[in-house]
Amino acid sequence: MVESTGGLRPTFLFILLFCVLTAVFAQPEVIGLAPVDPTATTVDGRAQVVAELSTKLRVFGSNLTHSTWLSFAKRPDVKGAPCNDWRKSEPFPLLPEDFSDAVGLVSVTVKLLEQGEVYFLCVKSDDDPLEPWFYQGNATSLQLTTKEEEVESTLLPLWLQVIFIIILLTLSGLFSGLNLGLMALDPTELKIVANVGSEKEREYARKIAPLRVHGNLLLCTLLLGNVLVNNTLTILLDDLSSGLIAVIGATAGIVIFGEIVPQSVCSRHGLAVGARTIWITKFFMFLTLPVAYPISKLLDWILGQEIGTVYSREKLLELMKMQHQFQEIEKHEINIISGALELRQKTVTDIMTPSEQCFMLDMEAILDFDTMSEIMKQGFTRIPVYEGERDNITALLFVKDLAFVDPDDCTPLKTIIKFYNHQLTWTFADTTLDVMLEEFRKGHSHMAFVQRVNSEGEGDPFYEMIGVVTLEDVIEEIIKAEIVDETDIYIDNKFQNKVPNRRALQDFSAFRPADEKPKISPQLMLASFQYMATSIDLFKPELISETVLRRLLQQDVVVDLKLKVEQKDSTSNNIYTNGKPADYFVLILQGRVEVRAGKEGLTYETGPFTHFGEAAIVASVVEAARTHDRRQSIGACCANKGGGQAPGRRIEML
């Protein structure tokens, strides 16, 4: 193994020495040229440079060094053939930048070749003048062609192009501004301006209106003109300069002078600009008619007729509110307008007075001094009247109906109600205010009762009265303010805010008689007498004379009981209590009472001319008879008086 290794060593050294010598004395070889500068190109695989212009080429090959030189000959020959006598260009060294043994850069300057002539590459390995040049072959990648330097020419003379550019920029700005100014003025707005604008605005609107009616045709004309002008402007700028400068110049010119400036002006003065340039617009409409008219008709067919801006109630309301900052419309005027526009959006439940806050009268009420005083204190002109429950409204009382009513007569409210019989107006909770206002305008009534369908519970649905709405409530909602008169206690009926600095209401108690006692009308007195004398056995003429009965009714035997809602369950409201002895007789003259009887607690209501406590009278009569008999046994004098006074004593005990 050692012997074989020793035999190969001379062979290895020889190969290594051969490679080193080959690398040292090897000739540089170029396999291709590629243009680097933008002025140079590649045509049919050959590098093409501008004649008499220094151009950089990239060199690809092997064994390239910093001392490698390149030159060109016009005569072709095989690779490796000498070309010292055929060179037609100066020698060019490889540049030190971006260099390796396989890639390098060279800057060449060659003369212009005749049509069809080609340069062929020659290379030498040293800058020694005596060093020979060698052909690199006839491959197209090693050939070089030339071209003349392109002399830029313009479409038009410079001064004429500048004039056209200025005109085109002006037209571009005009089309862009009119597109914004005219198209922003829809037919509806033009009609408004033509009718209520200033004198100049009406004149401008009348000029523009005939063109604005054909909206799609006008739009197509302006857009076609704008696109045509901008494209022509770009072409002229590109003809004057290179591509990048043309793009920057066209962009800056169109954006600043063709878009920003004209649109800023026309957005504020579009009406005036459009009217004063109307002849230019008509000219371009005629010019672009063959193209714009078919497109506009197609748009009309697809999109339909242009109606213009139509404001909804919400948008119109917001528009009115925005005008306040320009001091065109006062605040209270905006409130009235907004209130009128919101009538269809609000219902009567939003403005009604809840039933629990309403002042009402019971149908069984008596128009005595207390009732009349309370009516006057409240200050209402219309008062609901209920029967039984407060939500059972059966009539309506006008305060003016009481003009001829004397409190001393204690006239039943029911009598006044039946005489005037005012019509009731009912409405549902979801009724909008505009419908309610129209109902009030018919003149039937200025007060309506709000009802809803109550389907809660297991029973059948029924109508439930939940509040009262008046014409004044609707008017307050329109003007967005509360109407407070001299009798109002509260500013509004929802939050119950009291009127500030309100003078105390008049006190009518000074007109009340000092010894006033509950009274009944003569008619009711007569009816009570006849009922007791004919229907109740203990008060019939057989037991008590009519004269004594009349005197009895004229005594202080009339009691006026009023049930307070907040004390409905209080025992103080009881006339009789189960299991509690009572020694008095009661005859109901007016109103209603609730009776609960038996172990089962059965409840029912009863009304006028129902009597209770007859057993107490019987017991009193028996006791009076016993006392009378004892007095007769005392003496004859007392016996003679007993026959005339017995009935009176019996009554006194009642």
Residue pairs with C-beta under 8 A, 6 or more apart in sequence:
23 63
26 63
27 63
27 123
27 125
27 134
28 61
28 62
28 63
28 64
28 65
28 68
28 123
28 125
29 61
29 62
29 63
29 123
29 136
30 59
30 60
30 61
30 64
30 70
30 121
30 123
30 136
30 142
31 60
31 61
31 62
31 136
31 139
31 141
31 142
32 59
32 60
32 61
32 139
32 141
32 142
33 47
33 57
33 58
33 59
33 60
33 121
33 141
33 142
33 144
34 42
34 47
34 57
34 58
34 60
35 41
35 42
35 47
35 48
35 49
35 55
35 56
35 57
35 58
36 55
36 56
36 57
36 58
36 105
37 49
37 55
37 56
39 49
39 50
39 53
39 55
40 47
40 48
40 49
40 50
40 55
40 56
40 57
41 47
41 48
42 48
43 145
44 140
45 140
45 141
46 118
46 140
46 141
46 143
46 144
46 145
47 57
47 143
47 144
47 145
48 144
48 145
48 146
48 147
49 55
49 57
49 108
49 110
49 144
49 145
49 146
49 147
50 146
50 147
50 148
50 149
51 110
51 111
51 112
51 113
51 146
51 147
51 148
51 149
52 109
52 110
52 111
52 112
52 149
53 109
53 149
54 107
54 108
54 109
55 107
55 108
55 109
56 95
56 105
56 106
56 107
57 105
57 106
57 107
57 108
58 103
58 104
58 105
59 70
59 94
59 103
59 104
59 105
59 106
60 102
60 103
61 102
62 101
62 102
63 101
63 125
64 94
64 99
64 100
64 101
64 102
64 103
64 104
65 94
65 101
65 125
66 93
66 94
66 96
66 99
67 93
67 125
67 126
67 127
68 93
68 94
68 104
68 123
68 124
68 125
69 91
69 92
69 93
69 94
69 123
69 124
69 126
69 127
70 91
70 92
70 93
70 94
70 106
70 108
70 121
70 122
70 123
71 83
71 87
71 89
71 90
71 91
71 92
71 121
71 122
71 123
71 124
71 133
72 87
72 88
72 89
72 108
72 110
72 119
72 120
72 121
72 122
72 144
73 83
73 86
73 87
73 88
73 89
73 119
73 120
73 122
73 135
74 86
74 88
74 113
74 117
74 118
74 119
74 120
75 83
75 86
75 120
76 118
76 120
76 135
76 138
77 83
77 86
77 120
77 135
77 138
78 135
78 137
78 138
79 134
79 135
79 136
79 137
79 138
80 134
80 135
81 134
81 135
82 132
82 133
82 134
82 135
83 120
83 122
83 133
83 134
83 135
84 132
84 133
86 122
87 122
87 133
88 111
88 119
89 108
89 110
89 111
89 119
90 109
91 124
92 106
92 107
92 108
93 106
93 127
94 104
94 105
94 106
95 104
95 105
95 106
95 107
97 105
98 104
98 105
99 105
108 144
110 119
110 144
110 146
111 146
112 146
112 147
112 148
113 119
113 145
113 146
117 145
118 143
118 144
118 145
119 143
119 144
119 145
119 146
120 135
120 136
120 138
120 142
120 143
120 144
121 135
121 136
121 137
121 142
121 143
121 144
122 133
122 134
122 135
122 136
123 133
123 134
123 136
124 131
124 132
124 133
124 134
125 131
136 142
154 161
154 239
154 240
155 161
155 236
155 239
156 164
156 236
158 240
161 236
161 239
161 240
164 232
164 236
165 233
165 236
165 237
165 253
168 229
168 230
168 232
168 233
168 236
169 233
169 253
169 254
169 257
169 258
170 257
171 225
171 229
172 226
172 229
172 230
172 233
172 254
172 257
172 258
173 257
173 258
173 259
173 261
173 262
174 262
174 277
174 280
175 222
175 223
175 225
175 226
175 229
176 226
176 258
176 259
176 262
176 263
177 262
177 263
177 265
177 266
177 270
177 273
178 222
178 266
178 270
178 273
178 274
178 277
178 281
179 219
179 222
179 223
179 226
180 263
180 266
180 267
180 270
181 266
181 267
181 269
181 270
181 271
181 273
181 274
182 208
182 211
182 212
182 218
182 222
182 270
182 274
182 281
183 215
183 218
183 219
183 222
184 267
184 270
185 193
185 208
185 212
185 270
185 271
185 274
186 212
186 306
186 308
186 309
187 209
187 212
187 213
187 215
187 306
187 307
187 308
188 307
188 308
188 309
188 310
189 308
189 309
190 205
190 208
190 209
190 212
191 205
191 209
193 201
193 202
193 204
193 205
193 271
194 202
194 205
194 206
194 209
195 202
197 205
200 272
201 271
203 275
204 271
204 272
204 274
204 275
205 271
207 274
207 275
207 278
208 271
208 274
208 275
208 278
211 218
211 278
211 281
211 282
211 285
212 218
214 296
215 306
216 295
216 296
216 297
216 299
216 300
216 303
216 306
217 285
217 292
217 293
217 296
218 281
218 285
219 296
219 299
220 288
220 291
220 292
220 293
220 295
220 296
220 299
221 281
221 284
221 285
221 288
221 292
222 281
222 284
224 288
224 291
224 292
225 284
225 288
230 250
230 254
230 258
233 250
233 253
233 254
234 246
234 250
237 245
237 246
237 249
237 250
237 253
238 246
238 250
239 246
240 246
241 249
265 273
266 273
266 274
274 281
285 292
311 319
313 341
313 342
313 344
313 345
316 341
317 337
317 338
317 341
317 342
320 329
320 334
320 337
320 338
321 334
321 338
323 329
323 334
324 330
324 331
324 334
329 337
332 479
332 481
335 479
335 480
335 481
336 478
336 479
336 480
338 480
339 477
339 478
339 479
339 480
340 478
342 433
342 477
343 432
343 433
343 434
343 437
343 474
343 477
343 478
344 432
344 433
344 434
345 432
346 432
346 433
346 477
347 429
347 430
347 431
347 432
347 433
348 427
348 429
348 431
348 432
348 433
348 436
348 448
348 450
348 467
348 469
349 429
349 430
349 450
349 466
349 467
350 433
350 477
351 433
351 469
351 473
351 474
351 476
351 477
351 494
352 450
352 466
352 467
352 468
352 469
352 473
353 467
353 468
353 469
353 473
353 493
354 466
354 467
355 390
355 391
355 465
355 466
355 467
355 468
356 390
357 493
357 496
358 384
358 467
358 468
359 378
359 380
359 383
360 383
360 384
360 385
360 386
360 390
360 393
361 371
361 375
361 383
361 384
361 385
361 386
361 397
361 413
362 385
362 386
362 387
362 413
362 591
363 385
363 386
363 387
363 394
363 395
363 413
363 414
363 417
364 387
364 412
364 413
364 414
364 590
364 591
364 592
365 371
365 412
365 413
366 410
366 411
366 412
366 413
366 560
366 590
367 402
367 405
367 407
367 409
367 410
367 411
367 412
367 413
367 416
368 407
368 410
368 519
368 560
369 407
369 408
369 508
369 511
369 512
369 516
371 407
371 413
372 402
372 405
372 407
372 508
373 508
373 509
375 383
375 399
375 402
376 506
376 508
377 505
377 506
377 508
378 487
379 485
379 487
379 488
379 489
379 505
380 399
380 487
381 398
381 399
381 400
382 396
382 397
382 398
382 399
382 446
382 447
382 470
383 396
383 397
383 398
383 399
384 393
384 395
384 396
384 397
384 447
384 449
384 468
385 393
385 394
385 395
385 396
385 397
385 413
385 417
386 392
386 393
386 394
387 394
387 395
388 592
391 464
391 465
391 466
392 465
393 424
393 449
393 465
395 417
395 421
395 422
395 424
396 422
396 423
396 424
396 445
396 447
397 413
397 416
397 417
397 420
397 422
398 420
398 422
401 416
401 419
401 420
402 416
405 411
405 416
408 519
409 521
410 519
410 520
410 521
410 524
411 521
412 590
422 445
423 444
423 445
424 445
424 449
425 439
425 444
425 445
425 447
425 448
425 449
426 448
426 449
426 451
427 436
427 439
427 448
427 449
427 450
427 451
427 469
428 450
428 451
428 452
429 450
429 451
429 452
429 466
431 450
433 474
433 477
436 448
436 469
436 474
437 471
437 474
439 448
440 446
440 448
440 471
440 474
446 470
446 471
446 472
447 468
447 469
447 470
447 471
448 468
448 469
448 470
449 465
449 467
449 468
450 465
450 466
450 467
450 468
450 469
451 463
451 464
451 465
451 466
452 463
452 464
452 466
453 461
453 462
453 463
453 464
454 461
454 462
454 463
454 464
455 461
472 483
473 493
475 483
476 482
476 483
482 491
482 492
484 491
484 499
488 499
488 502
489 498
489 499
489 502
489 505
490 496
490 497
490 498
490 499
491 497
491 498
491 499
517 556
517 558
518 558
518 559
518 560
519 558
520 528
520 558
520 589
524 589
524 590
525 553
527 609
528 553
528 587
528 589
529 546
529 549
529 550
529 553
531 587
531 609
532 539
532 549
532 553
532 587
533 539
533 540
533 541
533 546
533 549
534 540
536 611
536 614
537 543
538 544
538 614
538 617
538 618
538 621
539 549
543 621
543 647
543 650
544 647
544 650
544 651
545 647
548 647
548 648
548 651
549 651
551 651
552 651
552 654
558 589
561 573
561 575
561 591
563 573
564 573
567 573
571 577
575 586
575 593
575 612
576 582
576 586
576 612
576 613
578 596
578 597
582 613
582 616
583 616
583 619
583 620
584 613
584 616
584 654
585 611
585 612
585 613
585 614
585 616
585 617
585 654
586 611
586 612
586 613
587 609
587 610
587 611
588 606
588 607
588 608
588 609
588 610
588 611
589 608
589 609
590 608
591 607
591 608
592 605
592 606
592 607
593 605
593 606
593 607
593 610
594 603
594 604
594 605
595 603
595 604
595 605
595 606
596 602
596 603
617 654
620 650
620 653
620 654
621 650
621 653
623 653
624 646
624 649
624 650
624 653
625 646
627 649
628 642
628 646
628 649
631 638
631 639
631 642
632 638
632 639
632 642
